[in-house]
């Protein structure tokens, strides 16, 4: 029974780690004033009929804080990259030349910053909900072990560990949110 309890505790940490990683990825996609290649992570281009992440067909660099430079490895992809950016919800206007596609990132208004903070809070809340859902699933599995004959004390100790792990991951999500908020609100 102890091995099964430990299995659930290990699974808990792994699942919560994945939930936190997901929150971090989603937060990195929220534009915070300065140019970052991560802004284009969700962007897909038509690569010979296959929707392909732009990072797999081009090099993306941030030559300065207000622009991104996308250099496709194949020159015929420049138009496709520009078209994908225009059709995306990024709200950016691509400028193409013989070398690649340049994106000028406009300075954000106060209203836009508030919208992004709200979006970051929604992502963080979704992350907390995922972490709590994992806690609920593991606690239910532990209660099943109790019915199957595991000692009450062992289950109680395991549930306390589950709660401590949950608190740790919720705090990490909060820390990620506050870091992103300050990043967004810094002009």
C-alpha positions in Angstrom: 0.0 0.0 0.0 2.9 2.4 0.8 4.2 2.1 -2.8 0.7 2.9 -4.1 0.5 6.0 -1.9 4.0 7.1 -3.0 3.0 6.5 -6.7 0.0 8.9 -6.3 2.3 11.5 -4.5 4.8 11.3 -7.4 2.1 11.5 -10.0 0.7 14.6 -8.1 4.0 16.4 -8.3 4.5 15.6 -12.0 0.9 16.6 -12.9 1.1 19.9 -11.0 4.5 20.6 -12.5 2.9 20.2 -16.0 0.1 22.5 -15.0 2.6 25.1 -13.8 4.6 24.8 -17.0 1.4 25.3 -19.0 0.7 28.5 -17.1 4.2 29.7 -17.8 3.8 29.0 -21.5 0.5 30.8 -21.7 2.0 33.8 -19.7 4.9 34.0 -22.1 2.4 34.4 -25.0 0.9 37.5 -23.4 2.7 40.4 -25.0 4.3 42.7 -22.3 5.5 45.7 -24.1 8.7 44.5 -25.4 9.3 42.2 -28.4 9.8 38.6 -27.7 10.1 35.6 -30.2 7.7 33.7 -27.8 4.9 36.1 -29.0 4.8 34.0 -32.2 4.8 30.6 -30.6 1.1 30.0 -31.5 1.5 31.2 -35.0 1.3 28.6 -37.8 2.2 29.1 -41.5 1.1 27.1 -44.5 4.3 25.1 -45.3 3.5 23.2 -48.5 0.0 22.6 -47.4 0.8 21.8 -43.8 0.1 24.2 -40.9 3.6 24.5 -39.4 4.8 26.6 -36.4 6.7 29.6 -37.7 9.7 28.7 -35.5 10.1 25.5 -37.6 10.4 27.4 -40.9 12.3 30.6 -39.8 14.7 32.2 -37.4 13.0 34.7 -35.1 15.1 37.4 -33.4 14.4 40.5 -31.5 17.0 43.0 -32.8 15.6 45.7 -30.3 12.9 46.0 -27.7 10.3 47.2 -30.3 10.7 44.8 -33.2 11.0 41.2 -34.3 12.8 40.0 -37.4 11.6 36.7 -39.0 14.0 35.2 -41.5 12.5 32.2 -43.3 15.0 29.5 -44.3 13.4 29.4 -47.7 12.8 32.7 -49.5 9.5 31.6 -50.9 8.1 31.4 -47.3 8.4 35.2 -46.7 5.0 35.8 -48.2 3.4 32.9 -46.3 4.8 34.2 -43.0 3.6 37.8 -43.7 0.1 36.4 -44.6 -0.1 34.2 -41.4 0.8 37.3 -39.3 -1.9 39.4 -41.0 -4.5 36.7 -40.5 -3.6 36.1 -36.9 -5.1 37.8 -33.8 -1.7 39.4 -32.9 -2.8 42.8 -34.2 0.6 43.4 -35.8 1.4 44.7 -39.3 4.2 42.8 -41.0 6.7 44.5 -43.3 8.3 42.2 -45.9 11.5 42.7 -47.8 14.0 40.4 -49.6 15.5 39.2 -46.3 12.4 38.4 -44.3 9.5 39.9 -42.3 9.9 42.7 -39.8 7.3 43.3 -37.1 7.2 46.7 -35.3 5.7 46.3 -31.9 3.7 49.4 -31.0 3.8 50.8 -27.5 0.8 49.7 -25.5 -1.9 52.0 -24.2 -3.0 51.9 -20.5 -6.3 50.3 -21.6 -4.4 47.5 -23.5 -2.2 46.9 -20.5 -5.3 46.4 -18.3 -6.7 44.0 -20.8 -3.5 42.0 -20.7 -3.4 42.0 -16.9 -7.0 40.6 -17.0 -5.9 38.0 -19.5 -2.9 37.0 -17.3 -5.3 36.7 -14.2 -7.6 34.5 -16.2 -4.6 32.2 -17.2 -3.5 32.1 -13.6 -6.9 31.2 -12.4 -7.2 28.5 -14.9 -3.8 27.1 -13.7 -5.0 27.2 -10.1 -8.2 25.3 -11.1 -6.1 22.7 -12.8 -3.9 22.3 -9.7 -6.9 22.0 -7.5 -8.5 19.4 -9.8 -5.3 17.3 -9.6 -5.5 17.6 -5.8 -9.1 16.4 -5.9 -8.2 13.4 -8.1 -5.3 12.3 -6.0 -7.3 12.7 -2.7 -10.1 10.5 -4.3 -7.5 7.9 -5.2 -6.1 8.0 -1.7 -9.6 7.5 -0.2 -10.1 4.5 -2.5 -6.9 3.0 -1.0 -8.3 3.6 2.4 -11.3 1.5 1.5 -9.0 -1.2 0.1 -7.3 -1.5 3.5 -4.5 1.2 3.7 -3.9 2.5 7.2 -5.8 5.6 8.1 -2.7 7.3 9.4 -0.8 6.7 6.2 -3.6 8.2 4.2 -3.9 11.2 6.5 -0.1 11.9 6.2 -0.4 11.5 2.4 -3.4 13.9 2.3 -1.3 16.5 4.2 1.5 16.1 1.7 -1.0 16.6 -1.1 -2.2 19.8 0.5 1.4 21.1 1.0 2.3 20.3 -2.6 -0.9 22.0 -3.7 -0.2 25.1 -1.7 3.4 25.2 -3.1 2.1 25.1 -6.7 -0.7 27.6 -6.1 2.0 30.0 -4.7 4.2 29.4 -7.8 1.2 30.3 -10.0 0.6 33.5 -8.0 4.3 34.4 -8.3 4.2 33.9 -12.0 1.1 36.1 -12.2 2.6 38.9 -10.1 5.8 38.8 -12.2 3.8 39.0 -15.4 1.6 41.8 -14.0 4.6 44.0 -13.2 6.1 43.2 -16.6 3.0 44.3 -18.3 2.5 47.5 -16.3 6.1 48.6 -16.6 6.4 51.2 -19.4 
